[in-house]
Each structure stands twice: as structure tokens, then as C-alpha cells.
Amino acid sequence: MSDINKVFLIGRLTKDCTTRQVGQNTVTEFSVAVNRTRKQGTEYVEETSYIDVRLWNGNIAAYLLKGKQVGIDGELRQERWEKDGVSNSKVIVVANNVKLLGGDVAKPAPAQAPKYTTPSYPAAGGPEEFDDGGDIPF
């Protein structure tokens, strides 16, 4: 039997993302806050977990702003390093897919906004203008 390493998260960005180049690849890093409610005695309390996320070669960095809600599909990775003779480690999510959620997603302003025209359509007729031929096919 093989192991499964799959993570699905929905949370809000705790700060604007950062990007950097690693060779030919672009790495976007950000942190999300994920809330959960649990019962403690007779009350419900809310707990927040802060999760670090890394996205390779994604092109949505301009949209990943503090407070925005995102959905993340990815996998867990454990990073290990040694600093000053002390071994350290942390678990991060390496995202395979990031979706912007909510209707409040701000779009970056283009250098010169394109001009759009709204097409005009004829007014739709009311039910009195509908002719069904008198026969219902079902």
C-alpha cells in the first residue's frame, strides 16, 4: 500500500506574498491563516493555524495580497536545516494549485487600461411574445 500526501486548505493570506528567482524558476511564498472551531467545555473556541505555502512557477503573485482568501491544493514537505549547531525543521505546504476565492480579489492595474465597449442587445420580449406552437413536446 502506498502513502498519501495530499492537503486541501482554505484560508486568508497573513501578508503579501514574496517572490524570488531560483535558476529559471519563480518561487512564490506566502502564509495563510486557517481557522477551526472546537468545543471546550460548554463553549466553542476558535483556533487559528498559520501555514507557510510555497508555489513554484505560479503567475498569480500580483493577486496574493494580505487578507485575500485562497484555496490551496498541495502536499506537505518537511524542511530540515542546521543553524549554530542546532537542528531545526518545519513543515510547509508545496502548492500544486492555488485558487483565488471570494469576490473581493483586487486586480493589478495594467500599464494602460484597455478600452472596453459594452455590446448592445435588443430588449428581450416578455412571455406574451413567446409562441410555443400550442404543443408541448413532453
Buried (B, 14 or more C-beta within 10 A) or exposed (E): EEEEEEBEBEBBBBEEBEBEEEEEEBBBBBBBEBEEEEEEEEEEEEEEEEBBBBBEEBEBBEBBBEEBBBBBBBEEEEEEEEEEEEEEEEEBBBBBEBEBBEEEBEEEEEEEEEEEEEEEEEEEEEEEEEEEEEEEEE
